[in-house]
Amino acid sequence: MPEDNNTFWIGQNIWVVLGGGGIYLVPEHPVYGSLCILAGVIGFAYSLKGHRAMSHKSTVLWVLALLLTWGGIGYDYYDRHHNEAFQDIPAAEVKMRQSFKNKEVPLDGIAYVECTFENVTFVYNAKRPYQLIGNRFQGTNNLRSDSKGVVATIGLLKGLGLTNPNANIDTPGTTPIKP
């Protein structure tokens, strides 16, 4: 491939990767997205310049573009996996030092602090975060959920032997899941 073609394709790659990535980033990160689009346009202009031998400077630019691409991918991965919606939402209600016996106890959006639970059925649908802090559990406590994701996760944990083998997981319209 002639050297002017190398220059052309380097610039095109910069345009596609940085310009395209910038367009994707603009809604969530306007500054970074705009900078990527600008770098992409500069890369496009560089590709049109062409018609000169690929120098050491061109190779350095190509490597820099490659590193920026991998840096952007790494940042995107980190950003998606460390900004979970549940993390920063506190439980809406706090129940302290209460006793619950032979009843259904909802978990979604509630923090239970130093409470006692005896023969209860916890109801959890993963709609809001919950907290269980310093509580006591007596008798046989069960879990009921309308969420297929919650039921599947608890079923997996039971299958792996990571939960109380006596606990039942009840889903409406089905038989409770037992180990």
N, C-alpha and C positions, 0 to 999 in steps of 0.2 A: 504494500500500500504506500503510495507516495506520501511524503511528509505533509503536503498541504491537506491531504485527506485526513491524516491523523489530527491535525489542528481542527479541522472541521468537526470530526466526530467527538473530540474532547469537548468542544464548545457545545455541541448538541447534547451530550450527556449532562453537562452542567445545567443546561436549560431544562431538560426533561426532569432531572432529579431535583434540583433546587427550585426551579420555577414551579414544577408540579407539586412538590412538597410544600412550597410556600402557599400555594392556592389552598391546599388541604389544611394548613395550619392557621390561616387568617382568622376563621371564626373563633377559635379558642385562644390563640396567641397572636394578636394582630401585629405586634412589633416583630417577633421572630418570623412570622409568615411574610411580612412585607420585606424584611431583609433577604429572605430566601428568594422571593420573586425578583428583587433587584439583582441579586447575584446571578440568578438564572438569565435575566435579560442581558447582563454583562457577558455571560457565557455565550449566549446566542450571538451577540455582536462579535465576540472573539472568534466564533466559528466562521462567521462571514468574512472576517479579516483574511484568514487562510493564506495560501500562496507564499508561505515562507517555511523554511526548514524548521523542524521541531527542535527547539533548543533545550538546554538544561532548564531554563525558566519554564518552558511549557510542561516539562516532565514534573517539575515541582508543583505547578498549578494543578496538574492532573491528580497527583498524589494528595494534594490538599483537598480537592473536590471529593476524592474518595473518602478521606478521613472525615470530612464534614458530613458526608452521606451516612457513614456508619455512626457518627456522633448523633445525628438527627434520629436515626432509627433507635439508638440506645436511649435517647431522651424520651422518645415517644413510648417505648416499652416501659420505662420507669414511670412516666407520667400516668399511663393507663393503669398500672398495677399498684400505685401508691396514693391514689385519690379516690378511694372507695367511698361511695355515697353514705354508707352506714357509719363510717368511722367517726364523723364529727357530729352526729345527731345524738343528743342525750335522750335518755328515756323520758317520756312525757310526764310520767307520774311516778311517785316514790311511795312505797308502802313499807313502813318500819315497824318491827317488833309485833307483827300480827300472826295469828294462828289460822291455818286453813286445814280443815278436816273433811274428808268425804265429799269433795266438791270439785268442780272444774275451776282451774286457775289460769286466766289468760296471761301470756308472757309478752306479747307484742306491745312495745312502748311502755313497759312498766319495769321499775327497779324494785326488787325485793331485798330489803336489808334486815338481817337478823330476824327473819321470820321462821316459823315452824310449819312444815308441810307434812300431813299425815294422810295416807291413802287418797291422794288427790290425782286428778288428771290434768296435766299441764296442756294448754292449748296454744300451739305456736304455728303461725303461718308465714313467718319471715317478712312481715310488712314493715316492722319498725324494730330497732334494736331493743334489747332487754338487758337487765343485769341481775345477777344472783350473787349477793355479797353476804358472807357470814351466816348462811341459813342452816337450819337443821332439817333433815329428811327422815321421816319415820314411816314404817309400814311399807306398802307397795305403792309407789307412785308411777303413773303412766303418762304417756304422751299421745295427744291427738292432734292431727293436722289436716287441713284441707289442701295444703300445698304439696303437689307431687314431688317437688324438689326436696322439701324437708323430709318427706317420707322416704324417698330414695336414699338420701344421705344417711338417715338414721338406720335404715335397713342395711346399708353397706357397713356402717359401724358395728351393728349387731352381728352381721355375718363374719366380720373380722374378729369378733369377740372383744370389742372395745367398750361395750356397754353392759349394764346390769342385765343378766340373762332372764330375770323375772319380770322385767318391765315390758309392757305391751305398747305397741304403736297402733293406734286405731285410726283408720281412714273411713269416712262415710261410704257406705255401700260395699265395703269389703270386710274380710275377716281380719282381725288384728294381726299384725306381723309378729311372729314369735321366732326365736332362734332355731 
